[in-house]
Amino acid sequence: MNTRYGRSIPERDIQANAGQIALLHVAKKQLGLDDDIYRTILEAYGGVSSAKHIKLDGFKRVMAHFERLGFESTSAKDKPRQPQRAPSRDPDGPPYPAQLKMIEHHFETVGYTDAERQQGFCKRVIQKPWPQTRAEANKIFEALKAMVARGYKAQ
């Protein structure tokens, strides 16, 4: 039951929304109803001759009848949602491939193209030849990003 200004509004006074009207048309198409039969059902169960004027209670009655006739909604709202899993943000986990790709890109940008020079840079920043965790990869990335921002180019 909806409320307006602290008072409840009966469903017979609430106009069906555009999505509900569209659902009526989807049901009509799925059931293969011709226009005359569709309008007869609207009048018998919804009390209107056009879906444009149907109220919420009439919509519910018409949809119940369509379901008895075999209509099955394929709406995403009717399907159970799979919970979306966020990627692990554990700083001790292995570096993301995107992090490693960006590190490689920045190494090329600053001119560190040989592996020996890249490993030397990593040893200076994280005391390891290559980042083993996301946190270490982030340190390398931020250091390289600062070098790029300063316009550093290797000689």
Secondary structure, DSSP 8 states (H G I E B T S, - for coil): -EEETTEEE-GGGSB--HHHHHHHHHHHHHHT--HHHHHHHIIIIIS-SSGGG-BHHHHHHHHHHHHHHT-----GGGS-----------TTS---HHHHHHHHHHHHHHT--SHHHHHHHHHHHHSSSS--SHHHHHHHHHHHHHHHHHT----
